[in-house]
Amino acid sequence: MSAFQENFFTRGPSPLARLTFFSLVAIAIMIADHRFQALAFLRLGVSVVLTPVEQTLMLPGKLIQSLGLYFSDQNRLIAENATLNAKVMELTAGHQQAQLIRAERTYLTTLSEANKRLGDRGVLAEIIRDARNPFVRKVVINKGSSHGLRAGLVVIDAVGVVGQLTAIGIMTSEITLSTEKNQSVPVLALRSGLRAIAVGNGRDGSIDVPFIPLAADIQVGDALVTSGIDGTYPAGLSVAIVASVDRNPAFQFARISATPASGTEQHRFVKVLTQEELKEYPQPDVKAEEGKLGRERTGPKRREVR
């Protein structure tokens, strides 16, 4: 190329002629493309060539946008998961509380219906803990002397006899269960009418029935209820079910074991009978009996002879 060669535009058409020419060419191309789609293949080829380049250039932006969406979605899902877990725990706790309330309501209804014969002569109490000594069968309730309770009162549940009040506080009381060692309850076998004494053995939560002759009419499955002859336990309350009868001829009495009817391990509420059923029965005239016994001992008075 010569160093003295002049530029093309300095020797070519004038700028106005070039503008007019290229404008007409552009208008013709637009008309041809609009009416006859003459440049469709050209656009297709250009798009085929430029699409990979465009995708490559947009890839970093898409990656950054995807990472941002991933972390934002992850944080949102973590927050939603925590909220859902809290709601699940709340609903679970509410469901469990509802189940407990329904169970306690059913039990209290059963306790009320099972003791209609005793009327309203009782105080409903809740078992709050076991006794401090783990080797005795005693429980503590949330009622005491301020609620009219005193030692010796009978405690029952929806099934039968639980025990007796043995220690009274102002706001709490201690119940000695019928399964405690040497805790005795006069009972009656419903099937045969046999009277006996049910005594807790204190070992495995069962009740023994001692001093029953070998030939006595008692068998496994007999229901034992309170006989009421002691004046403490109202008659007819369930005490135990005979579980085993051993009539060994080597012993003078049969060895009888029974399962208690009450279940303090399954329930939280008990009923304390504040009045004994036998207080309404006719009481003997003690003074009249003592006077009659004294006359029998001294004999009839002799008539003085003057």
C-alpha positions as CSV (number, residue, x, y, z in Angstrom):
1,M,0.0,0.0,0.0
2,S,1.4,3.4,-1.0
3,A,1.9,5.9,1.7
4,F,0.5,8.6,-0.6
5,Q,-2.8,6.8,-1.2
6,E,-5.7,8.9,-0.3
7,N,-8.8,7.9,1.6
8,F,-11.8,6.3,-0.2
9,F,-14.4,8.8,1.0
10,T,-12.4,11.7,-0.1
11,R,-12.7,10.5,-3.7
12,G,-16.1,8.7,-3.6
13,P,-19.6,10.0,-3.6
14,S,-20.7,12.8,-1.4
15,P,-22.0,12.1,2.1
16,L,-25.5,13.0,1.2
17,A,-25.4,10.6,-1.8
18,R,-24.1,7.8,0.5
19,L,-26.8,8.5,3.1
20,T,-29.5,8.4,0.5
21,F,-28.2,5.2,-1.0
22,F,-27.9,3.3,2.2
23,S,-31.3,4.6,3.4
24,L,-33.0,3.3,0.3
25,V,-31.2,-0.1,0.6
26,A,-32.3,-0.3,4.2
27,I,-35.9,0.5,3.3
28,A,-35.9,-2.1,0.5
29,I,-34.5,-4.7,2.9
30,M,-37.2,-3.9,5.5
31,I,-40.0,-4.1,2.9
32,A,-38.6,-7.4,1.5
33,D,-38.3,-8.9,5.0
34,H,-41.8,-7.7,6.0
35,R,-43.6,-8.7,2.9
36,F,-41.6,-11.7,1.7
37,Q,-39.7,-12.9,4.8
38,A,-36.5,-12.7,2.8
39,L,-34.2,-12.4,5.8
40,A,-35.7,-15.3,7.9
41,F,-32.9,-17.7,7.1
42,L,-30.3,-15.0,7.8
43,R,-31.8,-14.2,11.2
44,L,-32.0,-18.0,11.9
45,G,-28.3,-18.4,11.1
46,V,-27.3,-15.4,13.1
47,S,-29.4,-16.7,16.1
48,V,-27.7,-20.1,15.8
49,V,-24.3,-18.5,15.9
50,L,-25.1,-16.0,18.7
51,T,-27.2,-18.2,21.0
52,P,-24.2,-20.1,22.5
53,V,-22.3,-16.9,23.0
54,E,-25.3,-15.3,24.7
55,Q,-25.8,-18.3,26.9
56,T,-22.2,-18.3,27.9
57,L,-22.2,-14.7,28.7
58,M,-25.5,-15.1,30.8
59,L,-24.2,-18.2,32.7
60,P,-22.3,-16.3,35.5
61,G,-25.4,-14.2,36.2
62,K,-27.7,-17.2,36.2
63,L,-25.3,-19.0,38.6
64,I,-25.2,-16.1,41.0
65,Q,-29.0,-15.8,40.8
66,S,-29.4,-19.5,41.4
67,L,-27.1,-19.4,44.4
68,G,-29.0,-16.5,45.9
69,L,-32.3,-18.3,45.4
70,Y,-31.0,-21.5,46.9
71,F,-29.8,-19.8,50.1
72,S,-33.0,-17.7,50.4
73,D,-35.2,-20.8,49.8
74,Q,-33.1,-22.7,52.3
75,N,-33.5,-20.0,55.0
76,R,-37.2,-19.8,54.2
77,L,-37.6,-23.6,54.5
78,I,-35.7,-23.7,57.8
79,A,-37.9,-20.9,59.2
80,E,-41.0,-22.7,58.0
81,N,-39.8,-26.0,59.3
82,A,-39.2,-24.5,62.8
83,T,-42.6,-22.9,62.7
84,L,-44.3,-26.1,61.7
85,N,-42.3,-28.1,64.4
86,A,-43.5,-25.6,67.0
87,K,-47.1,-25.9,65.9
88,V,-46.8,-29.7,65.9
89,M,-45.4,-29.7,69.4
90,E,-48.1,-27.3,70.5
91,L,-50.8,-29.4,68.9
92,T,-49.3,-32.6,70.3
93,A,-49.2,-31.1,73.8
94,G,-52.8,-29.9,73.4
95,H,-53.9,-33.3,72.2
96,Q,-52.2,-35.1,75.1
97,Q,-53.7,-32.7,77.5
98,A,-57.1,-33.3,75.9
99,Q,-56.6,-37.0,76.2
100,L,-55.7,-36.7,79.9
101,I,-58.7,-34.5,80.6
102,R,-61.0,-36.9,78.8
103,A,-59.5,-39.9,80.7
104,E,-59.8,-38.1,84.0
105,R,-63.4,-37.0,83.3
106,T,-64.3,-40.5,82.4
107,Y,-62.7,-41.8,85.6
108,L,-64.4,-39.2,87.8
109,T,-67.7,-40.0,86.2
110,T,-67.1,-43.7,86.9
111,L,-66.0,-42.8,90.5
112,S,-69.2,-40.8,91.0
113,E,-71.5,-43.4,89.5
114,A,-69.8,-46.4,91.2
115,N,-70.5,-44.8,94.7
116,K,-74.0,-43.4,94.3
117,R,-75.1,-45.6,97.3
118,L,-72.7,-43.6,99.5
119,G,-74.3,-40.3,98.4
120,D,-72.2,-37.1,98.8
121,R,-70.5,-38.2,102.0
122,G,-67.0,-38.0,100.5
123,V,-64.2,-35.7,99.6
124,L,-62.5,-36.0,96.3
125,A,-58.7,-35.9,96.5
126,E,-55.7,-36.1,94.2
127,I,-52.7,-38.4,94.8
128,I,-49.7,-36.0,94.6
129,R,-46.8,-38.4,95.5
130,D,-45.8,-41.6,97.1
131,A,-44.7,-41.8,100.8
132,R,-41.1,-40.9,101.6
133,N,-40.3,-44.5,102.7
134,P,-40.0,-46.6,99.5
135,F,-40.5,-49.8,101.5
136,V,-44.1,-49.1,102.6
137,R,-47.2,-48.9,100.5
138,K,-48.5,-45.5,101.2
139,V,-49.5,-42.4,99.1
140,V,-50.1,-38.8,99.9
141,I,-53.2,-36.8,98.8
142,N,-53.8,-33.1,98.6
143,K,-56.5,-32.9,101.3
144,G,-56.1,-32.7,105.1
145,S,-57.6,-31.6,108.3
146,S,-58.7,-28.3,106.8
147,H,-61.0,-30.2,104.5
148,G,-62.6,-32.1,107.4
149,L,-60.5,-35.3,107.2
150,R,-59.3,-37.3,110.2
151,A,-57.3,-40.5,110.7
152,G,-59.1,-43.8,110.2
153,L,-61.4,-42.6,107.3
154,V,-61.9,-45.0,104.4
155,V,-60.4,-44.2,101.0
156,I,-61.9,-45.7,97.8
157,D,-61.6,-45.3,94.0
158,A,-64.0,-46.1,91.1
159,V,-63.4,-49.8,91.6
160,G,-63.1,-50.5,95.4
161,V,-61.2,-50.0,98.6
162,V,-57.9,-48.2,98.4
163,G,-57.0,-48.0,102.1
164,Q,-57.3,-45.8,105.2
165,L,-56.1,-42.4,106.3
166,T,-53.3,-42.9,108.8
167,A,-51.6,-39.6,109.0
168,I,-53.3,-36.2,108.7
169,G,-51.8,-32.8,108.0
170,I,-53.3,-29.4,107.5
171,M,-53.3,-29.6,103.7
172,T,-52.2,-33.2,103.0
173,S,-52.9,-36.7,104.3
174,E,-51.2,-40.1,104.1
175,I,-53.1,-43.1,102.9
176,T,-52.0,-46.6,104.0
177,L,-53.0,-48.9,101.1
178,S,-54.9,-52.1,101.7
179,T,-51.8,-54.0,100.3
180,E,-49.6,-52.7,103.1
181,K,-48.3,-55.3,105.6
182,N,-50.8,-56.1,108.4
183,Q,-53.4,-53.7,107.0
184,S,-56.6,-55.7,107.5
185,V,-60.1,-55.3,106.0
186,P,-63.1,-57.5,107.0
187,V,-64.4,-59.1,103.8
188,L,-67.2,-61.3,102.6
189,A,-67.1,-63.7,99.6
190,L,-70.0,-62.8,97.4
191,R,-70.5,-66.3,96.0
192,S,-70.5,-68.3,99.2
193,G,-71.1,-65.6,101.9
194,L,-67.9,-66.7,103.7
195,R,-66.6,-64.0,106.1
196,A,-62.9,-63.5,106.5
197,I,-60.1,-60.9,107.0
198,A,-58.1,-59.6,104.1
199,V,-54.6,-58.7,105.1
200,G,-52.0,-57.0,102.9
201,N,-48.7,-58.9,102.6
202,G,-46.6,-55.8,101.8
203,R,-44.4,-57.7,99.4
204,D,-45.8,-57.9,95.8
205,G,-48.9,-55.7,96.2
206,S,-51.2,-58.7,96.8
207,I,-53.6,-59.5,99.7
208,D,-53.7,-62.6,101.8
209,V,-56.8,-64.2,103.4
210,P,-55.5,-66.1,106.4
211,F,-57.1,-68.4,108.9
212,I,-59.5,-70.0,106.4
213,P,-60.2,-73.8,107.0
214,L,-59.2,-76.2,104.3
215,A,-62.8,-77.2,103.7
216,A,-64.1,-73.7,103.4
217,D,-66.1,-72.8,100.3
218,I,-63.8,-70.4,98.5
219,Q,-62.3,-70.7,95.1
220,V,-60.3,-68.8,92.5
221,G,-62.2,-65.9,91.0
222,D,-64.4,-65.2,94.1
223,A,-65.0,-61.5,94.6
224,L,-64.3,-60.2,98.1
225,V,-66.2,-57.2,99.4
226,T,-66.3,-55.4,102.7
227,S,-68.6,-57.0,105.2
228,G,-69.2,-53.9,107.2
229,I,-69.0,-55.7,110.6
230,D,-66.1,-53.6,111.9
231,G,-68.1,-50.3,111.7
232,T,-65.3,-48.6,109.6
233,Y,-65.6,-49.9,106.1
234,P,-69.1,-49.6,104.6
235,A,-70.5,-52.9,103.4
236,G,-70.4,-53.9,99.8
237,L,-67.2,-52.2,98.6
238,S,-64.9,-54.3,96.4
239,V,-61.7,-55.3,98.0
240,A,-60.0,-58.1,96.0
241,I,-60.4,-61.0,93.7
242,V,-59.2,-64.4,94.8
243,A,-56.1,-65.3,92.7
244,S,-54.9,-68.6,94.2
245,V,-56.1,-71.2,96.8
246,D,-53.6,-73.7,98.2
247,R,-55.3,-76.5,100.3
248,N,-52.2,-78.3,101.4
249,P,-53.1,-80.9,104.0
250,A,-49.8,-80.3,105.8
251,F,-51.1,-76.9,107.0
252,Q,-54.1,-76.3,109.2
253,F,-55.4,-73.4,107.1
254,A,-55.6,-72.8,103.4
255,R,-53.1,-70.4,101.8
256,I,-55.2,-67.9,99.9
257,S,-53.9,-65.0,97.9
258,A,-56.0,-62.2,96.2
259,T,-55.4,-59.4,93.8
260,P,-56.6,-56.0,95.0
261,A,-59.5,-54.5,93.1
262,S,-58.3,-50.8,93.4
263,G,-55.6,-49.4,91.2
264,T,-53.8,-46.4,92.7
265,E,-51.0,-46.9,90.2
266,Q,-53.4,-46.2,87.3
267,H,-55.5,-43.2,88.7
268,R,-54.8,-39.9,90.3
269,F,-58.0,-39.3,92.1
270,V,-59.6,-41.0,95.1
271,K,-62.6,-40.5,97.3
272,V,-62.4,-40.2,101.1
273,L,-65.5,-41.2,102.9
274,T,-66.1,-38.7,105.6
275,Q,-68.9,-40.6,107.3
276,E,-69.2,-44.2,108.1
277,E,-72.2,-46.0,106.8
278,L,-72.8,-47.9,110.0
279,K,-73.3,-44.8,112.1
280,E,-77.0,-44.8,111.0
281,Y,-77.5,-48.4,112.3
282,P,-79.1,-48.9,115.8
283,Q,-76.5,-48.6,118.5
284,P,-76.7,-50.7,121.7
285,D,-77.6,-49.1,125.0
286,V,-74.3,-49.6,126.8
287,K,-75.5,-48.3,130.1
288,A,-78.5,-50.5,130.1
289,E,-76.3,-53.5,129.3
290,E,-73.9,-52.7,132.0
291,G,-76.7,-52.3,134.6
292,K,-78.1,-55.7,133.5
293,L,-74.7,-57.4,133.8
294,G,-74.2,-55.9,137.3
295,R,-77.5,-57.2,138.5
296,E,-76.8,-60.6,137.2
297,R,-73.4,-60.7,139.1
298,T,-74.8,-59.5,142.5
299,G,-78.0,-61.5,142.3
300,P,-81.4,-60.5,143.6
301,K,-81.6,-58.5,146.8
302,R,-82.7,-60.4,149.9
303,R,-85.7,-59.1,151.7
304,E,-85.0,-58.1,155.2
305,V,-86.9,-59.9,157.9
306,R,-87.6,-57.9,160.9
